[in-house]
Amino acid sequence: MFDQNRIRLVIVALCSALALASVPTAALAENGASREAGIGVASAFGSLLYAPCKMAYALGGTLVGGLAWVFSAGDTDVAAPIWNRAVRGDYVLTPEHVRRERPIEFIGRDNEVSVAAGPPDPAYPPPANDPAW
């Protein structure tokens, strides 16, 4: 029923896979080139799964933003935040993402970069009639 050559090929493939899996990971970690190649392969295969999801999210956000624009009588201030959050962000995974040196930004940020304010500078006192102070 089964071909003898096919069975031998499967056995050899399984033994080879087991031999490769049993290689100590410390020995592999010493070689920087193979580690970088592995990270590159991981980012490429990760992008094959991640990129279609991000593109579907961006397309959906674009459609929802367009509907928000239509139903708000052309108010771009309503649609722009939806478009920014949907379309901006990372579309592929890079080796920096795999190494966790940079966070994956699935949902994009707005145009305005918000910077946390530090303590007030005593050289520049706030105006006396400023309600924020």
N, C-alpha and C positions, 0 to 999 in steps of 0.2 A: 504494500500500500504506500509506504513512504520510500523515497529514493535514498539509498545508503549514502550517496555523496552529499545529499542535502542535510542529512542528519549529522554527518561528520562536520560539515561547514557550520552548522548551528553550534555544535559542541566546541569547535575551535573558536568561534566568535564569542561564546559565553566565557570560555576560559581566558581569552585575551582581555575581555572587559573586566573580569574579576582580577586579573593580574594588574591591570592599569588602576583599578580602584584601590588596590592594596598598597600602592606606592605611598610612602610617608609624605604627608603634606609639608612637613618642614623642609624636606629636600626640594620640593617644588617651589617653596617660598624663597629659597636662596637665589634662584635664578630670576633676576629682574625682568629680563626680556620675555620669558614665558609668562610671568605674572601680568605684565602689561598687555601681552597678547590675549591672555584670558579675560582681562578686564575689557579689552576692546571687543572681543567676541560676545561677552555678556551684555555690553551696551548695545551692540548691533541686534542681538536676538531680543533683548528687552524692548528695543524700539519697534521691532516688528509687531509686538503686542500692544505697546503703549500708543504709538502714533495713530493707528486707526481709531482708538477710543478717543484720543484728543481731537482728532478731526471730526468725529461724529458729534462730540460735545460743542466744538466751535460752530459746526453747521447748525446744530439745534439752537445755540445761543444767537446766531445770526438771524435765524428765522423768528425766534421769540422777540429779539430786539426790533426786527422789522415790523412785527405785529404791534409791539408797544409804540413804535413811532407812528404807525397808521392810526391806532386807536387814541393816541394823544394829540391828534390833529397836527402831526408833523413836528412835535416837540423833541428836538434832538437831545435836550437835557434829560429826558426820560429814557431814551434808547441808548445813549452813549455808554452809560455804566454797564448795561447788559452786554453790549458789544465788546467793551474793553475786557470785562471779566471772562467772556467766552473765547475771544479770539487771541488775546495775549497769552503769554506763557510758553512753556517748552513743548515742542512738538516731537523731539527726539531725545533719547537718553544718551548722555555723553559719559565718557570715563569718569569725569568729576562727579556725576550723579551716582555712579556705581561705587566709587570710593567714599561716598557720603561727604565730599568736600563742598558740595553745592546742593541745596535742596531742590527737589523736583517741584516746579511751579505749574501745576495742572490748571488751576484757576488763576488767570492773569490779574495783575495789579492795575489800578487806575493810572491815568497819566500823571497825576499829582503824586509826588513822593512825599509822604508824611514823615517828618523828622521829629523825633521827640525833643521837646524843648528842655534845655538844661536849667539850672537854677538862674534866677534873675541876676543880671549884672548890676552891681551897685553903682557903677559909673553911669548907667542910664536908668534913672528912676522912672517908674510909670507915670503917665500924666495923671493929674489930680482928679479929673472928671471921667476917667476911663472906667466903665462899669465892669469890665473884665477883671479889674484888679480890685 
